[in-house]
Amino acid sequence: MRRRTVLAGLGSLAALGTVPGGAVARSQDDAFGPAGRVAVTGAMDTAVGDDGETVYVAATDGFAVVDVSDLASPTVLAERRDIQADHEQGPLTGVWDVERSGSNVLVAGPAGAGETELRGAALFDVSTPDAPELVSFHETDHAVHNVALDGTTAYLTGSGDAREPVVVVEMDDGGDSSAVTAWSPVDADDRLANVASGLRNCHDLLLDGDRLYASYWETGTWVLDVSDPASPSPVGRVGGLPIENLTGVSGNDRRRAMFNPPGNAHNATVNGDGVLAVSHEAFGDGVEGMGGVSLWDISDLEAGLVEDGPGVPTLETSRRLTVLAPSAPNPEEGLTLTTAHNCTFRGDRLYTSWYTDGVRVYDLSDPAAPGVLAGYAAPTEASFFDAVPVSGGFAAPSMGVAGADGESSSPAGLYTFASPPEDASTDPAATRTPVASDLSASPPTTSESESSTAGNGTTAPSSTDGSTSPTPNDAASPPTTNGNSTEESSGFGPGFGPLATLAGGTLATWRLLAADEPEE
């Protein structure tokens, strides 16, 4: 194995004073770290301007605009909070997602059950980034966890609606808006009407040209043709459990399925080589209960589709290239939630966030044999929600970390990092063997000797033949963390106690997934 030298973070730490206490630099020489950081209250998701130097940060009660042209000194240019404060049910809260298209930025909320009754999406003109102007607001009768945007055409998750649809809304810059249509997987396969909505939760949306990738939790990633936004049509789905295995599932089986692998399609990103990365957010016990990132070959999607019932063509599993593994939780070190969260491509580099387990950059020039270029974690200071490429590097919003007294011990904000050098060598990425896709299967198991964290910030779960994925053998084990209790009495399901929920920023997700539903 070659040792790599990543020097991009050296010297830039002056912006932070030093590597924060509890920080883990995941490059082999411990050189990689933040170039800069700026406080943004309520920081959640991010979107990047065309110039690569402007980052829009969803901020719970609005959004912030951050100039990252100097990675060592990110600067807040503007904030727009208390959106629709004059509305009788306003302002808009629970703003967890932001998307940009051209000179337009879209935010929406609440991501789950909000503090107010106002639900909807707000379109801003950001042609002058330091002076965003609200141009349209669309009120909905459902929560909005995530969005996608093409010009003034908005795609919203119909969160909490029993059908869990993708809702298409036209929002022009004259202030008008109108719902165009709504599409649900139930439209494609009526068997899904007998699947609890929490198991087919519409969690995230990615727009890539004429295709929309909709993350539908246990039912996988649905690929829709939206060349005509008024008439979305399914092309197929990637991953997910067989539909017949989900019908009629209720009670503890439903909760276990929602919180543990397999399934849990949370977020998707695709690159120009036809590689689809799907993050799987999970909240079970130990490394086995954390989710990773699966990589799929969708370069000729239609050719790989097979039928899974009427109207639901599914990509054959042989197209799954590998699964990037999460690290083992280690509560003593502050690593309480190490599941994958969001991921974004730039070329053959994949930028990933793992909550308290930090951020990692993967080299996917050979997606079947991924390598780790760099990684960083500061579990007592940062819980990373996202990681997005910017000019000269990448940016990652942290939700902050709560102290033992429940108060924030580290504020939320946006971290910036310089890119690992183009000629940087890589460490082999730890991968995991996919588990059986039925609800009777146990989550992936990892022996005690294999659960230590590798120097690249991932673990080496056991494969079906008992071997382990390659991991560096000359690096110290960085910290990681798990959920809390395994007791059902918390109401959060196995390994998903209230503190883990709040620390991971997943309370709205839980409300969407675990709210009481009528049993079939």
Protein Blocks (a to p, Z undefined) as FASTA:
>chain_A
ZZdddfklgojlmmnopacehiacfbfnlpaccfbdcddehiacddddfkopaccddehj
accdddfkbmklccdfbdcehihklpmkbccehiabdcdehjbccddddfblcfbfbdcd
ddddfkbmklccdfbdcddfbdcfbdcdehjaccddfehianlpaddddddfeopacdfb
dcdfklmomklmmgcfklmccfbdcdehjbccddehjnopadddfkbmmlccdfbdeeji
dfklmgopahjllmmmmmpceejifbdcddfkopacdddddfbehjklpccdddddfkbm
mlmpccebehiacddfklpnbdcddddddfknopabfcdfbdcdehjaccddehjnopad
ddfkbmmlccdfbdcddfklbccfbdcddehiacdddebjadfkopafbdcddddddddd
fklccddddddddddfbfkbccddddfklmpccfkopacdddfkopacdddfkbccdddd
ddfbfbfklonoghiafklmmmnopmmmmmmmmgccddZZ
